[in-house]
Amino acid sequence: MPIPTPIRATAAAALLAFAAGCSSWWSSGGDRPRWPADATIYRCDADKELVVQYLEGGKSAMVMYPERDFRLDQVSAASGVRYSNGRTTLHTKGPEAFLEEGGQTLFANCKRADNTTR
């Protein structure tokens, strides 16, 4: 049985709105993303940029790469704050951070930069 036209139109509009919301931080044109306004940007060794959005009052962190992002949950730490998913770990202490994955440091000596949306 075919789906009535008003329902198809509503479903299509909802899908487009959802897709636009999911990719709202991605830039229009160019090859660099535009991060959410509340993202924290860290400048790291090797001229790398680490972008983190802290969620739920700091209980979790969303690490954002141009091609993907992933969530890390806060875990106990001897010093500073640590977020992990079992494989990737973000360590922060004051304005400094570093990110490890599988025991290898991916972003080292990161310092919090001004939080401007890009």
VOPAGU-2260 file (C-alpha; in pm, 1 decimal, decimal comma):
REM VOPAGU-2260
SITE   aa  ch    i         X         Y         Z
SITE  MET   A    0       0,0       0,0       0,0
SITE  PRO   A    1     152,9     338,6     -96,7
SITE  ILE   A    2     225,8     595,6     172,0
SITE  PRO   A    3       0,6     905,5     143,6
SITE  THR   A    4     175,3    1213,8       2,1
SITE  PRO   A    5     134,2    1431,6     318,3
SITE  ILE   A    6     300,7    1163,1     531,2
SITE  ARG   A    7     587,5    1122,9     280,8
SITE  ALA   A    8     641,1    1500,2     272,4
SITE  THR   A    9     641,0    1523,3     652,8
SITE  ALA   A   10     881,8    1230,1     684,2
SITE  ALA   A   11    1114,5    1379,0     422,1
SITE  ALA   A   12    1112,6    1718,3     597,4
SITE  ALA   A   13    1186,2    1555,5     933,4
SITE  LEU   A   14    1472,9    1354,3     784,3
SITE  LEU   A   15    1626,8    1664,7     625,8
SITE  ALA   A   16    1595,7    1860,4     951,3
SITE  PHE   A   17    1757,7    1574,9    1143,3
SITE  ALA   A   18    2044,5    1548,8     892,2
SITE  ALA   A   19    2100,4    1923,9     902,7
SITE  GLY   A   20    2109,3    1918,4    1282,7
SITE  CYS   A   21    2362,4    1635,0    1291,1
SITE  SER   A   22    2600,2    1809,3    1058,8
SITE  SER   A   23    2548,5    2165,6    1181,1
SITE  TRP   A   24    2908,0    2198,4    1301,8
SITE  TRP   A   25    3050,0    2106,8     961,2
SITE  SER   A   26    3152,3    2406,4     753,1
SITE  SER   A   27    2973,9    2500,1     437,3
SITE  GLY   A   28    3246,5    2502,7     177,7
SITE  GLY   A   29    3615,8    2474,8     247,6
SITE  ASP   A   30    3783,5    2180,6     407,7
SITE  ARG   A   31    3780,5    2284,3     774,4
SITE  PRO   A   32    3494,7    2217,6    1014,3
SITE  ARG   A   33    3307,2    2481,1    1210,9
SITE  TRP   A   34    3297,3    2352,5    1567,9
SITE  PRO   A   35    3005,7    2400,9    1812,8
SITE  ALA   A   36    3018,4    2727,6    2006,7
SITE  ASP   A   37    3073,4    2544,4    2336,8
SITE  ALA   A   38    3361,4    2328,9    2207,8
SITE  THR   A   39    3699,7    2362,6    2378,2
SITE  ILE   A   40    3988,8    2388,4    2135,6
SITE  TYR   A   41    4336,4    2279,2    2240,9
SITE  ARG   A   42    4655,4    2360,0    2047,1
SITE  CYS   A   43    4897,3    2066,7    2064,0
SITE  ASP   A   44    5247,6    1962,5    1957,7
SITE  ALA   A   45    5308,6    1911,4    1585,3
SITE  ASP   A   46    5062,7    2195,4    1514,5
SITE  LYS   A   47    4766,6    1966,1    1590,7
SITE  GLU   A   48    4426,8    2083,0    1710,2
SITE  LEU   A   49    4224,3    1879,9    1961,9
SITE  VAL   A   50    3856,1    1973,2    1984,9
SITE  VAL   A   51    3647,2    1858,3    2281,2
SITE  GLN   A   52    3289,3    1931,3    2378,1
SITE  TYR   A   53    3225,1    1864,1    2746,8
SITE  LEU   A   54    2878,1    1722,3    2813,1
SITE  GLU   A   55    2655,0    1674,2    3115,6
SITE  GLY   A   56    2846,9    1918,4    3332,2
SITE  GLY   A   57    3179,0    1747,4    3259,1
SITE  LYS   A   58    3063,5    1388,3    3315,0
SITE  SER   A   59    3156,5    1304,2    2956,3
SITE  ALA   A   60    3352,9    1450,2    2668,2
SITE  MET   A   61    3289,6    1438,0    2294,0
SITE  VAL   A   62    3618,2    1434,0    2103,2
SITE  MET   A   63    3565,8    1582,4    1757,5
SITE  TYR   A   64    3769,3    1507,2    1449,2
SITE  PRO   A   65    3670,7    1653,4    1110,7
SITE  GLU   A   66    3569,4    1307,0     988,9
SITE  ARG   A   67    3416,3    1162,9    1308,5
SITE  ASP   A   68    3352,1    1222,3    1676,3
SITE  PHE   A   69    3325,4     993,4    1974,9
SITE  ARG   A   70    3221,2    1007,5    2339,0
SITE  LEU   A   71    3441,3     939,0    2639,5
SITE  ASP   A   72    3300,6     905,9    2992,1
SITE  GLN   A   73    3469,0    1042,5    3303,2
SITE  VAL   A   74    3666,4     783,8    3500,6
SITE  SER   A   75    3864,5     810,5    3823,0
SITE  ALA   A   76    4198,5     989,7    3803,2
SITE  ALA   A   77    4479,1    1042,1    4053,0
SITE  SER   A   78    4522,8    1399,3    3929,4
SITE  GLY   A   79    4317,2    1615,5    3694,1
SITE  VAL   A   80    4023,6    1469,7    3504,4
SITE  ARG   A   81    4028,7    1161,2    3285,5
SITE  TYR   A   82    3775,7    1046,5    3023,5
SITE  SER   A   83    3789,1     705,5    2858,4
SITE  ASN   A   84    3600,5     448,1    2653,0
SITE  GLY   A   85    3845,6     167,9    2732,9
SITE  ARG   A   86    4062,6     227,8    2427,0
SITE  THR   A   87    4094,0     605,9    2398,5
SITE  THR   A   88    4169,3     827,2    2698,7
SITE  LEU   A   89    4162,9    1204,4    2734,1
SITE  HIS   A   90    4359,4    1346,1    3027,7
SITE  THR   A   91    4297,6    1705,7    3133,6
SITE  LYS   A   92    4440,9    1918,8    3410,9
SITE  GLY   A   93    4349,5    2285,3    3416,6
SITE  PRO   A   94    4411,7    2430,6    3067,8
SITE  GLU   A   95    4623,3    2132,0    2955,9
SITE  ALA   A   96    4528,6    1802,4    2792,7
SITE  PHE   A   97    4658,1    1502,3    2601,6
SITE  LEU   A   98    4485,1    1220,0    2417,4
SITE  GLU   A   99    4598,3     857,0    2403,1
SITE  GLU   A  100    4463,3     570,0    2197,8
SITE  GLY   A  101    4573,6     210,9    2236,6
SITE  GLY   A  102    4865,4     320,3    2456,9
SITE  GLN   A  103    4997,5     571,3    2198,9
SITE  THR   A  104    4980,8     947,9    2253,0
SITE  LEU   A  105    4799,0    1105,8    1958,0
SITE  PHE   A  106    4781,0    1464,3    2087,7
SITE  ALA   A  107    5058,4    1578,8    2323,2
SITE  ASN   A  108    5123,2    1895,7    2525,7
SITE  CYS   A  109    4786,2    2049,3    2441,5
SITE  LYS   A  110    4699,2    2392,9    2577,6
SITE  ARG   A  111    4348,1    2535,0    2579,8
SITE  ALA   A  112    4307,7    2807,5    2315,8
SITE  ASP   A  113    4038,3    3069,7    2287,9
SITE  ASN   A  114    3701,0    2904,6    2226,1
SITE  THR   A  115    3602,7    3053,9    1894,8
SITE  THR   A  116    3375,7    2870,1    1658,4
SITE  ARG   A  117    3552,1    2793,5    1334,1
